[in-house]
């Protein structure tokens, strides 16, 4: 019986890691191209080209993952918002794959990335071409994010700062509500639901999870920027905490087709 379980894991591991190898190959090829393009393209061309190409590549990856039966993904709720200008997307962060899920459906969006990833052979050149934002300087990060939003871009941000280790969410780090205040940009909440531990904090990439891996994305409430950015950050965290705790107790309907209207608390 143990031998059969081991054999099953091995058989499932082959297509899963072939899929991840394909993702790595696509990323490597595009980063080589991006490295050549970055010095010669003006930013007004490089930014949309870089972001659209990354979104397309990740969308192909998710499509192949679904066709092969390795993953089941429902992120259709993001499609109606792909062209909305000056919008911040805030999501919980259960796995290493979360940014790929959002960016695949939001070709206008920029990510805030760890500074060392800007030197990564699989990510760095493409991120620089797309004008993704480094997080090594808080002041510079906020300034660049605000400028991007005012220019009509979108921002994808995980306020937990790292993958979730404290259920249902880690304490939120400051930044997102200050960016929203300075850019006068609304915050669209997105919930990433998965029952898979794969690539969560502490899960090694070589360990085969139960398959298929299921991701469902839901749109939550949209928050208007507030003058008191600290109070809004606390409100956001409590909203995520309450929703995810409730979700664990009682499954919610599929994501709505349109987001709820922005509101401001006084």
PAGUSE-480601 format. One record per residue (C-alpha): residue number from 1; residue in three letters; x, y, z. Coordinates in Angstrom, 1 decimal. Example, Ala and Ser with C-alpha at 12.3 -4.5 7.8 and 13.67 -1.06 7.14 Angstrom:
! PAGUSE-480601
PT pos code   east  north     up
PT   1  Ala   12.3   -4.5    7.8
PT   2  Ser   13.7   -1.1    7.1
END
This chain:
! PAGUSE-480601
PT pos code   east  north     up
PT   1  Unk    0.0    0.0    0.0
PT   2  Unk    2.8    2.4    0.9
PT   3  Unk    4.5    1.5   -2.4
PT   4  Unk    1.3    2.4   -4.4
PT   5  Unk    1.0    5.7   -2.6
PT   6  Unk    4.6    6.5   -3.4
PT   7  Unk    4.2    5.5   -7.0
PT   8  Unk    1.1    7.7   -7.3
PT   9  Unk    3.0   10.7   -5.9
PT  10  Unk    5.8   10.2   -8.4
PT  11  Unk    3.4    9.9  -11.3
PT  12  Unk    1.6   13.1  -10.2
PT  13  Unk    4.9   14.9   -9.7
PT  14  Unk    6.0   14.5  -13.3
PT  15  Unk    3.4   16.7  -14.9
PT  16  Unk    3.4   19.2  -12.0
PT  17  Unk    7.1   19.9  -12.2
PT  18  Unk    7.1   19.8  -16.0
PT  19  Unk    4.6   22.6  -15.7
PT  20  Unk    6.7   24.6  -13.3
PT  21  Unk    9.8   24.0  -15.5
PT  22  Unk    7.8   25.4  -18.5
PT  23  Unk    7.0   28.5  -16.4
PT  24  Unk   10.7   28.9  -15.6
PT  25  Unk   11.6   28.5  -19.3
PT  26  Unk    9.1   31.1  -20.4
PT  27  Unk   10.3   33.5  -17.7
PT  28  Unk   13.9   33.0  -18.7
PT  29  Unk   13.3   33.6  -22.4
PT  30  Unk   11.2   36.7  -21.8
PT  31  Unk   13.8   38.1  -19.3
PT  32  Unk   16.5   37.7  -21.9
PT  33  Unk   14.4   39.6  -24.5
PT  34  Unk   13.5   42.3  -21.9
PT  35  Unk   17.1   42.7  -21.0
PT  36  Unk   17.8   43.7  -24.7
PT  37  Unk   14.7   45.9  -25.0
PT  38  Unk   15.0   47.8  -21.7
PT  39  Unk   18.0   50.1  -22.7
PT  40  Unk   16.4   51.1  -26.1
PT  41  Unk   12.7   51.5  -25.4
PT  42  Unk   11.2   54.7  -23.9
PT  43  Unk    9.3   54.1  -20.7
PT  44  Unk    5.9   55.0  -22.4
PT  45  Unk    6.4   52.0  -24.6
PT  46  Unk    8.3   49.7  -22.2
PT  47  Unk    5.8   49.9  -19.4
PT  48  Unk    2.7   48.7  -21.2
PT  49  Unk    4.6   46.2  -23.3
PT  50  Unk    6.3   44.7  -20.3
PT  51  Unk    3.2   44.4  -18.2
PT  52  Unk    1.0   43.1  -21.0
PT  53  Unk    3.6   40.4  -21.9
PT  54  Unk    4.0   39.3  -18.3
PT  55  Unk    0.2   39.0  -18.0
PT  56  Unk   -0.1   37.0  -21.2
PT  57  Unk    2.7   34.6  -20.2
PT  58  Unk    1.1   33.9  -16.9
PT  59  Unk   -2.3   33.5  -18.5
PT  60  Unk   -0.9   30.9  -20.8
PT  61  Unk    0.7   29.2  -17.7
PT  62  Unk   -2.7   29.0  -15.9
PT  63  Unk   -4.5   27.8  -19.0
PT  64  Unk   -2.0   25.0  -19.5
PT  65  Unk   -2.2   24.1  -15.7
PT  66  Unk   -6.0   23.9  -16.1
PT  67  Unk   -6.0   21.9  -19.3
PT  68  Unk   -3.5   19.3  -17.8
PT  69  Unk   -5.7   19.0  -14.7
PT  70  Unk   -3.0   20.1  -12.3
PT  71  Unk   -4.9   23.1  -11.2
PT  72  Unk   -8.4   24.5  -11.2
PT  73  Unk   -8.6   28.3  -11.3
PT  74  Unk  -11.5   30.7  -11.3
PT  75  Unk  -10.3   34.3  -11.5
PT  76  Unk  -12.9   35.6  -13.9
PT  77  Unk  -14.1   38.2  -11.5
PT  78  Unk  -11.0   40.3  -12.3
PT  79  Unk  -11.7   40.5  -16.0
PT  80  Unk  -14.2   43.3  -15.8
PT  81  Unk  -11.6   45.5  -14.0
PT  82  Unk   -8.6   44.9  -16.3
PT  83  Unk   -8.8   48.3  -18.0
PT  84  Unk   -9.9   50.4  -15.0
PT  85  Unk   -7.4   53.1  -14.4
PT  86  Unk   -5.9   54.2  -11.1
PT  87  Unk   -7.0   51.2   -9.0
PT  88  Unk   -5.3   49.4   -6.2
PT  89  Unk   -5.8   45.7   -5.7
PT  90  Unk   -5.3   44.3   -2.2
PT  91  Unk   -5.4   40.6   -1.6
PT  92  Unk   -4.6   38.0    1.0
PT  93  Unk   -1.4   36.0    0.4
PT  94  Unk   -1.7   32.2    1.0
PT  95  Unk    0.9   31.0   -1.6
PT  96  Unk    3.8   32.0   -3.7
PT  97  Unk    1.6   31.9   -6.8
PT  98  Unk   -0.8   34.7   -5.7
PT  99  Unk    0.9   37.5   -7.7
PT 100  Unk    0.8   35.4  -10.8
PT 101  Unk   -2.9   34.9  -10.4
PT 102  Unk   -3.7   38.6  -10.2
PT 103  Unk   -1.2   39.9  -12.8
PT 104  Unk   -2.4   37.3  -15.4
PT 105  Unk   -5.8   39.1  -15.4
PT 106  Unk   -4.6   42.6  -14.9
PT 107  Unk   -2.3   43.7  -17.7
PT 108  Unk   -2.1   47.3  -16.6
PT 109  Unk   -0.9   46.4  -13.1
PT 110  Unk    2.4   46.9  -11.4
PT 111  Unk    3.6   44.8   -8.5
PT 112  Unk    5.6   45.9   -5.5
PT 113  Unk    8.6   43.5   -5.4
PT 114  Unk   11.4   42.7   -3.0
PT 115  Unk   14.5   44.5   -4.1
PT 116  Unk   16.6   41.3   -4.5
PT 117  Unk   14.0   39.9   -6.9
PT 118  Unk   14.9   42.7   -9.3
PT 119  Unk   18.3   40.9   -9.8
PT 120  Unk   16.7   37.5  -10.2
PT 121  Unk   17.5   35.8  -13.5
PT 122  Unk   13.9   34.7  -14.0
PT 123  Unk   12.2   37.9  -13.0
PT 124  Unk   14.5   40.9  -12.9
PT 125  Unk   14.8   42.2  -16.4
PT 126  Unk   11.1   41.7  -17.1
PT 127  Unk   10.2   43.5  -13.9
PT 128  Unk   12.4   46.4  -14.8
PT 129  Unk   11.0   46.7  -18.3
PT 130  Unk    7.4   46.7  -16.8
PT 131  Unk    8.5   49.4  -14.3
PT 132  Unk    7.5   47.2  -11.3
PT 133  Unk    8.3   48.9   -8.0
PT 134  Unk   11.1   48.0   -5.6
PT 135  Unk   10.4   47.9   -1.8
PT 136  Unk   13.9   48.7   -0.5
PT 137  Unk   13.1   52.4    0.2
PT 138  Unk    9.6   53.1    1.7
PT 139  Unk    9.7   56.7    0.5
PT 140  Unk   10.7   55.8   -3.0
PT 141  Unk    8.2   52.9   -3.1
PT 142  Unk    5.3   55.2   -2.1
PT 143  Unk    6.3   57.9   -4.6
PT 144  Unk    6.6   55.6   -7.5
PT 145  Unk    3.4   53.8   -6.7
PT 146  Unk    1.5   57.1   -6.5
PT 147  Unk    3.0   58.3   -9.8
PT 148  Unk    2.1   55.1  -11.5
PT 149  Unk   -1.5   55.3  -10.3
PT 150  Unk   -1.9   58.9  -11.3
PT 151  Unk   -0.7   58.0  -14.8
PT 152  Unk   -3.5   55.4  -15.1
PT 153  Unk   -1.8   52.3  -13.9
PT 154  Unk   -3.0   49.7  -11.5
PT 155  Unk   -1.2   48.4   -8.4
PT 156  Unk   -1.2   44.8   -7.0
PT 157  Unk   -0.3   44.7   -3.3
PT 158  Unk   -0.3   42.1   -0.5
PT 159  Unk   -0.4   44.1    2.8
PT 160  Unk    0.5   41.1    4.8
PT 161  Unk    4.0   41.6    3.4
PT 162  Unk    4.7   37.9    3.2
PT 163  Unk    2.8   34.7    2.8
PT 164  Unk    0.2   34.0    5.5
PT 165  Unk    1.6   32.3    8.6
PT 166  Unk   -0.9   33.7   11.2
PT 167  Unk   -4.4   32.5   10.2
PT 168  Unk   -6.5   33.9    8.8
PT 169  Unk   -4.2   36.8    7.8
PT 170  Unk   -1.0   38.3    9.1
PT 171  Unk   -1.1   41.8   10.6
PT 172  Unk   -1.2   44.3    7.7
PT 173  Unk    1.9   46.5    7.1
PT 174  Unk    1.5   50.2    6.5
PT 175  Unk    1.8   51.6    3.0
PT 176  Unk   -1.2   50.7    0.9
PT 177  Unk   -3.6   53.1    2.6
PT 178  Unk   -1.0   55.9    2.4
PT 179  Unk   -0.5   55.3   -1.3
PT 180  Unk   -4.3   55.3   -1.7
PT 181  Unk   -4.6   58.6    0.1
PT 182  Unk   -1.8   60.4   -1.8
PT 183  Unk   -3.0   59.1   -5.2
PT 184  Unk   -6.7   59.4   -4.4
PT 185  Unk   -7.0   55.8   -5.6
PT 186  Unk   -9.7   53.4   -4.5
PT 187  Unk   -8.7   50.0   -3.0
PT 188  Unk  -10.4   47.0   -4.5
PT 189  Unk  -10.2   44.0   -2.1
PT 190  Unk   -9.7   40.5   -3.6
PT 191  Unk   -9.9   37.2   -1.7
PT 192  Unk   -7.8   34.3   -2.8
PT 193  Unk   -9.4   31.0   -1.6
PT 194  Unk   -7.5   27.8   -1.7
PT 195  Unk   -7.5   24.7    0.4
PT 196  Unk   -4.0   23.6   -0.9
PT 197  Unk   -0.9   24.2    1.3
PT 198  Unk    1.3   24.1   -1.9
PT 199  Unk    3.9   26.9   -1.9
PT 200  Unk    2.5   28.4    1.3
PT 201  Unk    5.0   29.5    3.9
PT 202  Unk    7.2   26.6    4.9
PT 203  Unk    6.0   24.3    2.0
PT 204  Unk    9.1   23.2    0.0
PT 205  Unk    8.7   23.4   -3.8
PT 206  Unk    9.7   19.8   -4.3
PT 207  Unk    6.9   18.4   -2.1
PT 208  Unk    3.9   17.2   -4.1
PT 209  Unk    0.6   18.5   -2.8
PT 210  Unk   -2.9   17.0   -3.3
PT 211  Unk   -4.0   17.6   -6.8
PT 212  Unk   -5.6   19.4   -8.5
PT 213  Unk   -4.7   22.6   -6.7
PT 214  Unk   -7.7   24.8   -6.6
PT 215  Unk   -7.8   28.6   -6.6
PT 216  Unk  -10.9   30.7   -6.5
PT 217  Unk  -10.7   34.5   -6.5
PT 218  Unk  -13.6   36.7   -5.2
PT 219  Unk  -14.0   40.4   -5.3
PT 220  Unk  -14.7   42.0   -2.0
PT 221  Unk  -15.7   45.5   -0.9
PT 222  Unk  -14.1   48.6   -2.5
PT 223  Unk  -12.7   51.2   -0.1
PT 224  Unk  -12.4   54.8   -0.9
PT 225  Unk   -9.2   56.5    0.2
PT 226  Unk   -9.3   58.3    3.6
PT 227  Unk   -7.5   61.1    5.2
PT 228  Unk   -6.7   58.9    8.2
PT 229  Unk   -4.7   56.2    6.4
PT 230  Unk   -3.8   54.4    9.7
PT 231  Unk   -7.5   54.0   10.6
PT 232  Unk   -8.2   52.7    7.1
PT 233  Unk   -5.4   50.1    7.3
PT 234  Unk   -7.0   48.8   10.5
PT 235  Unk  -10.4   48.7    8.9
PT 236  Unk   -9.0   46.8    5.9
PT 237  Unk   -7.3   44.2    8.1
PT 238  Unk  -10.4   43.6   10.2
PT 239  Unk  -12.5   43.3    7.0
PT 240  Unk  -10.1   40.6    5.6
PT 241  Unk   -9.9   38.8    9.0
PT 242  Unk  -13.7   38.7    9.4
PT 243  Unk  -14.4   37.7    5.8
PT 244  Unk  -11.8   34.8    5.8
PT 245  Unk  -12.9   33.6    9.2
PT 246  Unk  -16.5   33.6    8.0
PT 247  Unk  -15.5   31.9    4.8
PT 248  Unk  -13.9   29.1    6.7
PT 249  Unk  -17.2   28.5    8.6
PT 250  Unk  -19.6   28.9    5.7
PT 251  Unk  -18.7   28.9    2.0
PT 252  Unk  -19.7   32.1    0.2
PT 253  Unk  -21.2   32.3   -3.4
PT 254  Unk  -18.9   32.7   -6.3
PT 255  Unk  -17.3   36.1   -6.9
PT 256  Unk  -19.7   38.8   -8.0
PT 257  Unk  -19.5   40.1  -11.6
PT 258  Unk  -19.0   43.6  -10.4
PT 259  Unk  -17.4   45.1   -7.3
PT 260  Unk  -19.5   46.7   -4.6
PT 261  Unk  -19.6   50.5   -4.6
PT 262  Unk  -16.8   52.4   -2.9
PT 263  Unk  -17.6   53.9    0.5
PT 264  Unk  -16.0   56.2    2.9
PT 265  Unk  -16.3   55.8    6.7
PT 266  Unk  -16.4   58.9    8.9
END
